């Protein structure tokens, strides 16, 4: 085991007092190594709760034998899930067929210019159960019913009245080992286990990636406080999954607060770039790079990875690379994009679609209007612009031309899916230019730079910290001229201001 840094030793010393801890670990700061140091410093029995199965498997090789490395789902399966294992192999069934099996009749109900059918209500009921399973609640409630894209907020109460009774029926079916109407999932047995208020044995619990913890796991973790020392580790600045229910449980946890600020992934120049975004989100730490690592910032003609803000931006980068004859891999694959493109193709041909994002719309023009004029459709606009500019057939061709990531010349990813990954050289995708805030006009008619949205700054921080040796700031170059991009306590950065390589790829998509 390497010799601990001062910060790592402070964490070990604090851990040995048996006080609860919060360890804010910046990008590349040796989080796993530090946790193994904590575990090796004691002989007490403990558990390490990993974010996913692959991390848990890797941890088993690194941690001492008195630490059990698991995921929350693994713990839940051992106690509860195995009783439902036979249900998990069942074939997938369309949500509307599940709704019909739960007693739902065909319906077409006008709501605010839309027509809500039994298919929409069935989907909504099942999504309600999913949201409940990810929450800390004891019972399904009205606030678990999701909003439907394209349905005005003033009609949401009517949707709740329709969907909630079937959500209750679906949850009752989930709990019955002998039934088989609803497709049983990992989230189902996790929730059933959590509702039993389980006792997780161990003298200490280490919760990894705590900034992205679902409330259901948070509740189980905090319930162990009466018998175990709790240690949360993560990076609050990388909390980018709030849109799907995750919550940063680190910021308000009552425990001893420590930081890991020295990054072993990159050098001082990239640490300074990362710190610009850490200042914007008011993060509790600032990074220092490893002096021996000469990470450079500047144009990268042939990066190992291009990181994008949106799926639409990723497809545009892929199209350009394919036109250059490159073999391109997409992190996570192109399945979701293909499904959306097929839905757009149906709508443009005058057919309705069953895609859950678009099934309330009767035509492509209806989708265009929604994305342009409704605040709820802003996140859909990049995809709509992509389809209008390139057409669904071009998107489908690009997805079909993708290469397995292991055999690709270059990898494209959204920043969300790049989280936890790293590459030698990275270029920030062109679509990050779209998160530059619009100028704001004051009462005197003068324009001032707009405020950078917190969620955009967190995503930018994740993106720029994926590089080890070279970073092309690309679509985030606008931060050089924004006042929030400069540290008032230090001299301006002297990194090169030459045009990035992305400028040669054509205009920024609109």
Secondary structure, 3 states (H helix, E strand, C coil): CCCCCHHHHHHHHHHHCCCCEEEEECCCCCHHHHHHHHHHCCCCCEEEEECCHHHHHHHHHHCCCCEEEEEHHHHHHHHCHHHHHHHHCCCCCCHHHHHHHCCCCCCEEEECCEEEEHHHHHHHHHHHHHHHHHCCCCCCCHHHCCCCCCCCHHHHHHHHHHHHHHHHHHHHHHCCCCCCCCCCCHHHHHHHHHHCCCCCCCCEEEECCHHHEEHHHHHHHHHHHHCCEEEEEECHHHCCCHHHCEECCCCCCCCEEEEECEECCCCHHHHHHHHHHHHHCCCCCCCEECCCCCCEECCCCCCCEEEECCHHHHHHHHHHHHHCCCCEEECCCCHHHHHHHHHHHHHHCCCCCCCCCCCCCCCHHHHHHHHHHCHHHHHHHHHHHHHHHHCHHHHHHHHHCCCCHHHCCEEEEEHHHHCCCCEEEEEECHHHHHHCCCCEECCCCCEECCCCCHHHHHHHHHHHCCEEEEEECHHHHHHHHCHHHCCCCCCCCCCCCCCCHHHHHCCCCC
